[in-house]
Amino acid sequence: MKRIWAAMLIVFFCTAPVLAGEGATDNSPDWFFPKWAAEAPNNRPIRVLDTEAPLGRYALKTKEIGLKDLARIHGHLCDGLAFAFVALRQALLKLFPDGVVDRTDIRVVTRNSPCFVDAATMMTGARINFMTVRVDNSLGWEFIVQRISTGETYRVRLKPGFIPENFKKIEEDIRARRRKGLPVSAKEIDHYEELLSAFIRKILYTPPERFIVLERLPHYEFHFLDLFGPRGDVINKNMPR
């Protein structure tokens, strides 16, 4: 009997990695992730490669990261998160054409947006504290993504005119009023959220090539900060007269 149990344990532990599969993401509908988002054609997960421990080597298997994962960690599904997911996915698949994104090998430039920074961090493994995320508020709806080992870089951005004007106007109005400390009614918020859902659907159901521009940036140099640098007013101090 002991031999039988030992054999069963050996079989279980040997087959467990196979049974676990390749780290598939949970893409099922949930209270914070509606069915129409789960079934959207642009909601296709990326496959990522990481290390297996803090001082470990590359993992032998990959895992998936989907839009639902981002919504769960970010806090909610929104237009910025949906756009960031679709846009970053396009850039990452260019940088890693074999379909496996090495999250130890990426730098990103993004603007200071909660959804943009969260999506960039989670999808790429880049971090501000590792000096691999640059926050640049001169950017709009766009990212610059670089593969560190090769220097290959892409800018991915939203095409002009894709954001519905009525949605943009209401969002700007609500933000402006709240900055002034003015109240916003429940009816206004409900209406905004209806328009928001429609815009997210548009992002997730429109073919990416119709609203995303992807361009390669040859010879791009990533700079984490512009606050520091060599002194520029003394470079010719030893030049002959």
DRENTI-345090 format. One record per atom (N, C-alpha, C): z, x, y. Coordinates in steps of 0.2 Angstrom, whole numbers, padded with zeros to 4 digits, always signed. Layout:
<atoms>
ZXY ...
</atoms>
This chain:
<atoms>
+0000+0004-0006 +0000+0000+0000 +0000+0004+0006 +0004+0010+0006 +0004+0014+0012 -0003+0017+0013 -0006+0019+0008 -0013+0022+0009 -0018+0017+0012 -0017+0011+0010 -0021+0005+0013 -0020+0005+0020 -0014+0004+0022 -0012+0004+0029 -0015+0010+0033 -0014+0016+0030 -0016+0022+0034 -0024+0022+0035 -0027+0019+0030 -0034+0019+0030 -0036+0014+0035 -0033+0008+0036 -0034+0003+0041 -0033+0006+0048 -0028+0009+0049 -0027+0012+0055 -0032+0017+0057 -0034+0021+0053 -0039+0026+0054 -0046+0023+0056 -0048+0017+0052 -0054+0014+0054 -0053+0011+0061 -0047+0008+0063 -0046+0004+0069 -0047+0009+0075 -0044+0015+0074 -0044+0020+0080 -0051+0023+0080 -0054+0024+0075 -0061+0027+0075 -0066+0022+0078 -0065+0016+0077 -0070+0011+0079 -0068+0008+0086 -0062+0009+0089 -0060+0006+0095 -0064+0007+0101 -0066+0014+0102 -0071+0015+0107 -0077+0011+0107 -0080+0010+0101 -0086+0007+0100 -0085-0001+0101 -0079-0003+0099 -0078-0010+0100 -0077-0011+0108 -0074-0006+0111 -0073-0007+0119 -0079-0007+0123 -0085-0005+0120 -0091-0005+0123 -0091+0000+0129 -0096-0001+0134 -0097+0004+0139 -0094+0001+0146 -0087-0001+0145 -0084-0003+0151 -0087-0009+0155 -0089-0014+0152 -0092-0020+0155 -0088-0023+0160 -0091-0025+0166 -0087-0029+0171 -0086-0036+0169 -0081-0039+0172 -0081-0046+0171 -0084-0050+0177 -0090-0053+0175 -0094-0056+0180 -0094-0064+0180 -0088-0066+0177 -0088-0074+0176 -0086-0077+0183 -0087-0083+0184 -0085-0087+0190 -0077-0087+0190 -0075-0088+0196 -0068-0088+0197 -0066-0092+0204 -0060-0093+0205 -0059-0097+0211 -0061-0093+0217 -0061-0087+0217 -0063-0083+0223 -0070-0080+0222 -0074-0082+0217 -0080-0080+0215 -0084-0085+0212 -0088-0089+0216 -0091-0095+0214 -0097-0094+0209 -0098-0099+0205 -0103-0099+0200 -0110-0096+0203 -0112-0099+0209 -0118-0097+0212 -0119-0089+0213 -0113-0086+0215 -0113-0079+0216 -0113-0075+0209 -0109-0078+0204 -0109-0075+0198 -0116-0075+0194 -0120-0080+0196 -0127-0081+0193 -0133-0078+0197 -0131-0075+0203 -0136-0073+0208 -0140-0067+0205 -0147-0067+0206 -0151-0061+0204 -0149-0055+0207 -0146-0054+0213 -0144-0048+0216 -0137-0046+0214 -0134-0050+0210 -0127-0048+0208 -0128-0044+0201 -0131-0038+0201 -0131-0034+0195 -0127-0028+0196 -0122-0027+0191 -0118-0022+0192 -0121-0015+0192 -0117-0010+0195 -0120-0003+0194 -0116+0000+0188 -0118+0005+0185 -0115+0009+0180 -0113+0016+0183 -0106+0017+0182 -0104+0023+0185 -0101+0028+0180 -0100+0035+0182 -0097+0040+0178 -0092+0043+0182 -0086+0044+0179 -0080+0047+0183 -0077+0052+0178 -0072+0055+0180 -0068+0060+0176 -0063+0056+0172 -0060+0059+0166 -0056+0055+0162 -0049+0056+0163 -0047+0060+0168 -0040+0061+0170 -0040+0065+0176 -0034+0066+0180 -0034+0069+0186 -0036+0077+0186 -0035+0080+0180 -0037+0087+0179 -0042+0087+0173 -0045+0081+0172 -0050+0080+0166 -0057+0082+0167 -0061+0082+0162 -0068+0083+0162 -0071+0076+0163 -0078+0076+0164 -0082+0070+0164 -0080+0066+0158 -0079+0059+0159 -0078+0054+0154 -0084+0054+0149 -0083+0053+0143 -0089+0052+0138 -0092+0046+0139 -0089+0041+0142 -0093+0034+0143 -0093+0032+0150 -0097+0027+0152 -0097+0025+0158 -0094+0018+0159 -0094+0016+0165 -0091+0009+0166 -0095+0005+0171 -0094-0001+0171 -0098-0005+0176 -0094-0007+0182 -0097-0008+0188 -0093-0011+0194 -0098-0016+0197 -0095-0022+0197 -0099-0028+0200 -0097-0030+0206 -0100-0035+0209 -0098-0038+0215 -0091-0042+0215 -0090-0045+0209 -0084-0048+0208 -0078-0043+0208 -0079-0037+0206 -0074-0032+0206 -0072-0030+0214 -0078-0030+0218 -0077-0028+0225 -0073-0034+0228 -0075-0040+0227 -0072-0046+0230 -0064-0046+0228 -0063-0045+0222 -0056-0045+0220 -0052-0040+0223 -0054-0034+0224 -0050-0028+0227 -0051-0029+0235 -0056-0031+0238 -0057-0032+0245 -0053-0037+0248 -0052-0043+0244 -0048-0049+0245 -0052-0055+0245 -0059-0055+0247 -0063-0061+0247 -0070-0059+0246 -0074-0064+0245 -0082-0063+0245 -0084-0064+0252 -0088-0060+0255 -0090-0061+0262 -0097-0058+0263 -0101-0060+0268 -0107-0058+0269 -0108-0050+0270 -0103-0047+0273 -0103-0039+0273 -0103-0036+0266 -0098-0039+0262 -0097-0036+0256 -0103-0037+0251 -0106-0043+0252 -0112-0044+0248 -0118-0040+0250 -0119-0039+0256 -0124-0035+0259 -0123-0028+0257 -0117-0025+0258 -0115-0018+0256 -0116-0017+0248 -0115-0022+0244 -0116-0021+0237 -0123-0020+0235 -0127-0025+0238 -0134-0025+0237 -0138-0018+0240 -0136-0017+0246 -0139-0011+0249 -0137-0004+0246 -0130-0004+0245 -0128+0003+0242 -0131+0004+0235 -0132-0002+0231 -0135-0002+0224 -0142+0001+0225 -0146-0001+0230 -0153+0001+0230 -0153+0009+0232 -0148+0011+0236 -0148+0018+0238 -0146+0022+0232 -0141+0020+0228 -0138+0024+0223 -0143+0024+0217 -0147+0019+0216 -0151+0020+0210 -0157+0024+0212 -0158+0025+0219 -0163+0031+0221 -0160+0038+0219 -0154+0038+0221 -0151+0045+0220 -0150+0047+0213 -0149+0042+0209 -0147+0043+0202 -0152+0038+0198 -0158+0041+0197 -0163+0037+0194 -0162+0035+0186 -0158+0039+0183 -0156+0037+0176 -0152+0031+0176 -0149+0028+0181 -0145+0022+0181 -0138+0024+0181 -0136+0030+0180 -0128+0031+0180 -0126+0035+0186 -0122+0032+0190 -0120+0034+0197 -0114+0039+0196 -0115+0045+0197 -0109+0050+0197 -0105+0049+0203 -0099+0046+0202 -0094+0045+0208 -0091+0051+0210 -0092+0057+0207 -0089+0063+0210 -0094+0067+0214 -0100+0064+0215 -0105+0068+0218 -0108+0064+0224 -0105+0060+0228 -0107+0056+0233 -0104+0057+0240 -0107+0057+0245 -0105+0056+0252 -0108+0050+0256 -0104+0047+0260 -0107+0041+0263 -0105+0041+0270 -0109+0038+0274 -0108+0036+0282 -0109+0029+0282 -0104+0026+0286 -0103+0019+0287 -0100+0017+0293 -0101+0011+0296 -0097+0010+0302 -0090+0007+0300 -0086+0006+0305 -0079+0004+0304 -0079-0003+0303 -0081-0005+0297 -0080-0012+0295 -0076-0013+0288 -0072-0018+0288 -0067-0018+0282 -0071-0018+0276 -0076-0023+0276 -0080-0024+0270 -0085-0018+0268 -0088-0015+0273 -0092-0009+0272 -0089-0003+0269 -0083-0002+0273 -0079+0004+0270 -0076+0003+0263 -0074-0003+0262 -0071-0004+0255 -0077-0004+0250 -0082-0007+0251 -0088-0007+0246 -0090+0000+0245 -0091+0004+0251 -0093+0011+0250 -0088+0015+0246 -0082+0014+0247 -0077+0018+0244 -0077+0016+0236 -0077+0010+0235 -0076+0008+0228 -0083+0009+0224 -0088+0009+0227 -0095+0010+0223 -0096+0017+0222 -0094+0021+0227 -0097+0028+0227 -0091+0033+0225 -0085+0031+0225 -0079+0036+0224 -0078+0041+0230 -0082+0040+0236 -0081+0044+0242 -0074+0041+0245 -0071+0046+0249 -0065+0044+0252 -0064+0048+0259 -0061+0045+0263 -0060+0048+0270 -0056+0054+0269 -0050+0053+0265 -0046+0059+0264 -0048+0065+0260 -0054+0064+0257 -0058+0069+0254 -0063+0072+0258 -0064+0069+0264 -0069+0071+0269 -0076+0069+0266 -0077+0064+0262 -0083+0062+0260 -0086+0055+0262 -0081+0052+0266 -0083+0046+0270 -0083+0047+0278 -0088+0046+0281 -0089+0047+0288 -0089+0040+0291 -0085+0038+0296 -0085+0032+0300 -0089+0033+0306 -0094+0030+0307 -0098+0031+0313 -0100+0024+0316 -0097+0022+0321 -0098+0015+0324 -0105+0015+0328 -0109+0020+0328 -0116+0019+0331 -0120+0016+0326 -0118+0015+0319 -0122+0012+0314 -0121+0005+0315 -0126+0001+0313 -0126-0006+0312 -0125-0008+0305 -0129-0013+0303 -0129-0015+0296 -0133-0010+0292 -0129-0004+0290 -0133+0001+0287 -0128+0006+0284 -0130+0010+0279 -0127+0016+0276 -0131+0022+0276 -0128+0028+0276 -0132+0034+0274 -0128+0036+0268 -0132+0038+0263 -0129+0039+0256 -0132+0046+0254 -0128+0051+0252 -0130+0058+0250 -0127+0060+0244 -0132+0062+0240 -0129+0066+0233 -0128+0073+0235 -0121+0075+0234 -0119+0081+0236 -0123+0087+0233 -0123+0086+0226 -0126+0092+0222 -0133+0094+0224 -0137+0089+0226 -0144+0090+0228 -0146+0090+0235 -0141+0087+0239 -0143+0086+0246 -0147+0080+0248 -0150+0077+0243 -0154+0071+0244 -0151+0065+0247 -0154+0062+0252 -0150+0057+0256 -0155+0052+0258 -0152+0046+0258 -0156+0040+0260 -0152+0036+0265 -0155+0033+0270 -0153+0028+0274 -0155+0021+0272 -0150+0016+0271 -0152+0009+0269 -0149+0005+0274 -0154+0000+0277 -0152-0004+0282 -0155-0011+0281 -0152-0016+0285 -0154-0023+0285 -0160-0023+0290 -0165-0027+0288 -0171-0029+0292 -0169-0033+0298 -0171-0032+0304 -0170-0036+0309 -0172-0043+0308 -0168-0048+0311 -0169-0055+0310 -0167-0059+0304 -0164-0055+0299 -0162-0058+0293 -0155-0062+0294 -0151-0060+0298 -0145-0064+0299 -0147-0071+0303 -0145-0077+0300 -0146-0083+0304 -0143-0083+0311 -0147-0085+0316 -0144-0085+0323 -0138-0089+0324 -0138-0095+0321 -0133-0100+0322 -0126-0097+0319 -0127-0094+0313 -0121-0090+0310 -0119-0085+0315 -0123-0081+0317 -0121-0075+0321 -0118-0077+0328 -0121-0083+0331 -0118-0085+0337 -0111-0088+0336 -0110-0092+0331 -0103-0095+0329 -0098-0089+0328 -0100-0084+0324 -0095-0079+0322 -0093-0075+0328 -0098-0073+0333 -0097-0070+0339 -0092-0074+0343 -0093-0080+0344 -0089-0084+0348 -0082-0085+0346 -0081-0085+0339 -0074-0086+0336 -0071-0079+0337 -0074-0074+0336 -0071-0067+0337 -0069-0066+0345 -0074-0068+0349 -0072-0067+0356 -0066-0071+0358 -0066-0077+0356 -0060-0081+0358 -0054-0079+0355 -0054-0076+0349 -0047-0074+0346 -0045-0067+0350 -0050-0063+0352 -0048-0057+0356 -0044-0059+0362 -0046-0065+0365 -0043-0067+0371 -0036-0071+0370 -0035-0072+0363 -0029-0076+0361 -0030-0083+0361 -0036-0085+0362 -0037-0093+0362 -0038-0095+0355 -0036-0102+0354 -0035-0104+0347 -0042-0106+0344 -0043-0107+0338 -0049-0109+0335 -0047-0115+0330 -0050-0121+0330 -0048-0127+0326 -0050-0126+0319 -0047-0130+0315 -0048-0130+0307 -0055-0132+0306 -0058-0137+0310 -0065-0139+0309 -0070-0133+0311 -0068-0129+0316 -0073-0124+0317 -0073-0119+0312 -0067-0117+0309 -0067-0112+0304 -0070-0115+0297 -0069-0121+0296 -0073-0124+0290 -0080-0124+0291 -0083-0125+0297 -0090-0125+0298 -0093-0118+0298 -0089-0113+0300 -0091-0106+0300 -0091-0104+0292 -0086-0106+0288 -0086-0104+0281 -0092-0108+0277 -0094-0113+0280 -0100-0117+0277 -0106-0112+0278 -0107-0110+0284 -0113-0106+0286 -0112-0099+0283 -0106-0097+0282 -0105-0090+0278 -0107-0091+0271 -0106-0096+0268 -0108-0097+0261 -0115-0097+0260 -0118-0100+0265 -0126-0101+0265 -0129-0094+0266 -0126-0090+0270 -0129-0083+0272 -0128-0079+0266 -0122-0079+0262 -0121-0075+0256 -0126-0077+0251 -0127-0083+0250 -0132-0085+0245 -0139-0082+0247 -0140-0082+0253 -0147-0079+0256 -0147-0072+0254 -0142-0068+0255 -0142-0061+0253 -0142-0060+0245 -0139-0064+0241 -0139-0063+0234 -0145-0066+0231 -0149-0070+0234 -0155-0073+0231 -0161-0071+0234 -0161-0067+0239 -0168-0065+0242 -0169-0058+0239 -0175-0057+0236 -0177-0050+0234 -0175-0045+0239 -0172-0040+0237 -0170-0034+0241 -0175-0031+0246 -0181-0031+0243 -0186-0028+0247 -0188-0032+0253 -0186-0038+0253 -0188-0043+0259 -0183-0042+0264 -0177-0039+0263 -0172-0039+0269 -0169-0032+0269 -0171-0027+0265 -0168-0021+0265 -0173-0015+0266 -0172-0011+0271 -0176-0005+0272 -0172+0001+0269 -0176+0005+0265 -0173+0011+0262 -0178+0017+0264 -0175+0022+0267 -0179+0028+0269 -0175+0034+0267 -0179+0039+0265 -0176+0045+0264 -0175+0049+0270 -0170+0053+0270 -0168+0058+0276 -0169+0065+0274 -0174+0068+0274 -0175+0075+0272 -0171+0080+0277 -0168+0085+0274 -0164+0090+0278 -0158+0087+0282 -0155+0081+0279 -0149+0078+0282 -0143+0082+0281 -0139+0083+0286 -0133+0087+0286 -0127+0082+0287 -0123+0082+0282 -0117+0077+0283 -0111+0081+0287 -0109+0078+0292 -0103+0080+0296 -0098+0075+0296 -0092+0077+0293 -0086+0072+0292 -0084+0070+0299 -0083+0075+0304 -0081+0073+0311 -0085+0077+0316 -0085+0073+0322 -0089+0077+0327 -0083+0079+0332 -0077+0078+0331 -0072+0079+0336 -0070+0087+0336 -0072+0090+0331 -0071+0098+0331 -0077+0101+0329 -0077+0107+0332 -0083+0112+0331 -0083+0118+0335 -0087+0123+0334 -0087+0129+0337 -0088+0128+0345 -0085+0133+0349 -0086+0132+0356 -0093+0134+0358 -0096+0130+0362 -0103+0131+0363 -0105+0134+0370 -0099+0136+0374 -0101+0139+0381 -0100+0146+0381 -0099+0149+0375 -0098+0156+0375 -0103+0160+0370 -0108+0156+0368 -0112+0159+0363 -0116+0165+0365 -0117+0166+0372 -0121+0171+0375 -0117+0176+0378 -0111+0177+0377 -0106+0181+0381 -0108+0189+0380 -0111+0191+0375 -0113+0198+0374 -0120+0199+0375 -0124+0194+0377 -0131+0196+0378 -0132+0200+0384 -0137+0205+0383 -0138+0210+0389 -0140+0207+0395 -0139+0210+0401 -0141+0207+0407 -0148+0210+0409 
</atoms>
